[in-house]
Amino acid sequence: MDFKGKTIWVTGATSGIGEGVAYELAKYQTRLILSGRNKATLDKVAKHCEELGATTRIEPFDLAIQETIEAAVHRVLADNENVFGLFNFGGISQRSFVIDTPVEIDRIVMETNFFGTVVLTKGLLPQMVKNGGGVIVATSSIVGKFGFPYRSAYSASKHALHGFFESLRAENVRNNIQVTMLLPGRVATNVSVNAITNTGERYGKMDKGQAGGMSVERSARIICKGVRRGKKEVLYGGFSTIMVHIRRWFPRLYYFLSSRVEPL
């Protein structure tokens, strides 16, 4: 697959892996549609992408508010933007025990991570099919493969993405729609700092090991390489990803470790 000259929509482009992938994609002289909640930050990211060789368009919206997503899709399609790729990075993490977490917090996480991504994907899928194919990238997590303490709602939202996008893939093989699931482990971003707690406030702390995780730049290269090769799943993030293999091949060891490991 060649990204060159393609129009690719990237959500979560204001920071972290989404921002890093936007810069990586810009090197292919792509047409980038950049989304996030902060317009001022999107402007800065767009400027750097253009310096790297891309042309850009910004479409700010809140993944937790369906109407803002639908309005952005309407504007893009009305302007005849031929979106070939959708890279979903926008989302929110969570840090609280199940027993302490009100259902309202679970709903916020699911609305942002799952339903927001679904709304945007459904908005663009018909155009992709009509145009003969495209690429959809969804960001899960290693905890999209197993449960882990302190991340119940986050893990649930990532499990849900797997079910949705694997179904979408199976339905659209004949439509030439490639679906790639991303499974990051520890990457050096502010995902834990911006995570939501049981009170709805920012967690505000860097998880143990997070600061020493894989760099955003390396993660972006691995992601783009995996998508270009047509991989169905891309696992990255250093040693922490070993838990995926332990859960698959040594489930008893996983159950032992997950019930005893420190949640942070």
N, C-alpha and C positions, 0 to 999 in steps of 0.2 A: 504494500500500500504506500502511496505517495501523498503526503499532506500538502505538497506544494500547490499554491493557488486555491486551495479549498477554503470554504467558509466553515468555521468551527466555533461553536458557542461554548464558552467556559463559564460555569458558575463557581462561586466561592473564589473569585479571582482577585479579591482584595488582600489575601494573605495566604501563608502556608503553601500547601502543595498545589492548590489551584493557581496561585500567582506564579509559582515556579514552572508549572506546565504551560501556562500562557507564554512565558518567556521562551521556553523550549520550542513551542509551536511557532512562535514568531519567526524563528530562524528559517522556517520553510516558506517564507513569504506568503503566509496565510492571510485570510480575511478573518479577523477575530471579533466575535461579539462577546463582550465581557460583562458579567453580572455579579452583583453583590449588593449589600445594603448601603454602603458608603460611597456616594457619587464622587466626592473629592478624592478618595483613595483610588477609585476606578480610573479617574482622569490621570493620575500619576502612573498607574500600571499601564494604561493605554499608551501614554507618551513613551515609556521605555520599550514597549512592544514595537512601536513604530520605529524607534531607533534601531531595533534589531531586524527590521525589514518587513514588518506586517502592516496591514491597514486595519483600522479598528473602528468599532462602534460600541458604545456603552449602553447598557440597559439595566439600570438599578431596579431591584425589587426585593421583597422579603419572602423567602421560601415558606414562611408560616402563614402568609396571607395569599390565598388562592387568586383573588382578584388582581393582585399586582403582577402575578406570573402570567395570567391570561392576557392582561393588557399588553405586556411586553411581547408575547408571542404574536398578538394581533398586529402590533406595530411592525415587527420584523417581517412577517409574511405579507403585510400590506405593501411593504417597500420592495417586495420581490427578492428578498435575500434568499439565496439558494443554500440552505444549511445542509452541509454534508455530514458534519460531526457534532455530537453533543457530549461534552465532557462534564459530568456532574460531580462537583467537589463541595458545593455548599452544604453546610450542615452544622450540627451542634452536638457536643458530647455532654456527658452527665456524670456527676460524682455524688452518689448518696446510696445508702442501703435501702433495700426494698421496704423494710418495715417502717422507715422514716419518710418515705416518699409519697406525697399525695398523688392521686391519679391525674390531677391537673398537670403535674410536671411530666408524667408519662405522655400525656396528650401533646404537650408542647414539643417534646422530642420527636414523637411520631409524626406530627404535623410538618415539622421542619425537614427531618431526614427522609421520611418515606413519602408522605403525600405531596410535599412540595416538588420532589423529584419526579413523582408520577405525573403530576399535572403538567409539568414542562415537557416531559417525554411524550405524553399523549398529544400535546399540542403540536409537536413537530413530526411525529411518526407518519401521519398521512402524507405529508409533503415528501419525506424521505422515500416512502414506498412509491409514490407517484414518479419521483425522479430516478427510480431504478436502484436505490440502495443508499446505504449510509452507515455510519458508525455511532454507536451509543456506548458511552463509558460511564459506569456507575461505581461510586466509591463506597465499598463496604469497609471491612476491617477484619483483623484476625478474630475479633470477638463476634464477627458475623458468622463464624464457624463453630463457636462454642460460647457458653456463658462464662461470665467472670464477675467476681465480687465488685460492688460499687458502681456497676455500669449496666444495670438491668434494662432500663429503658433504651439506652444507647445500643446495647447488644440486640435487643428485640427489634429495633428499627433496622439494623443491618441484616438480621436474619430475614426480615420482611422483604428487603431489597433483593436478596437472592431469589426468593420465591417468585417475585414479580418479574425480574429480568430474565431468569431462566425460562419462564413461561413465554415471555415476549420473544426470546431467541428462538424457541422451538416453533412458534407460530409464524416466524418471519424468515426462516432459512431460504425459502423460495423467493422472497422479496429482496434478497441480498443485503439484509440488515445484520451487520456484525455487532455483537454485544460482548463487551469486555468488562469483567468485574475486577475491581482493584481491592487488594487485601493488604493494607499497610499494617505493619507492626509499629515499632517505635520510630518516629520521625521527629526531627528537631523543629517542632512548630509550637504554637501557643494553644493547641487544642485543649489541653487540660486547664490552662489559665482561663480560657473563655467558656469552660464547661459550666453547666447549670447545676445548682445544688437543690436540695429538697425544699428550700425556701424560695427558689426562683432567682437567687442571686448568683453572680459569677463566682466560680470556685477560687479563682485568683492565685492558684499555686501551680508551679511546674511539677509534674509527676516525677517520682524518682526514676531516673534513667531516661526521661524524655529529652532533657537537654543534651544528653550524650547519644541520642538516636541518630539514625541515618540523616544526612543532609538533605534539604529540600531539592537542591540542584541534582544530586545523584538520583534521588527518587524520581524526579521529572524525566531524567534520561531513561531510566528503567521503564517507566510507564509508557513513554512514547515509543520506545523500542518494542515493547510487548504488544502495543496496539497495532503498530505497523506490521508486526508478524502475525496478526490475527489471533492472538492468544485469547482464550475464553476467561482465564483468570491470571492475574499478575500479582504475585506474592513478593513483598519487599519490606525492608525495615530491620534487617540485621537478625541477631540471635533470637529476639522475641518471637520470630515467626516459627521457631521450632515447636511451639505449642500446637500449631495446626497439625503437624505431623504426629505429635504425641497423641492428640485427640483421635486421630484417624487410626493409627496403628497400635496404640497402647492405651485404650480407653480407661482401664483401671488406674493406670498411672496418672492420667489426666484428672480423674475424679479425686484422687488423693491430693494432687498438687493444688487444684483449684479451690479446695476446701481449706487449705492451710496457708496458701501464699498471702502475703500482705497485699491488700487491694490496691495500693497506690503504686 
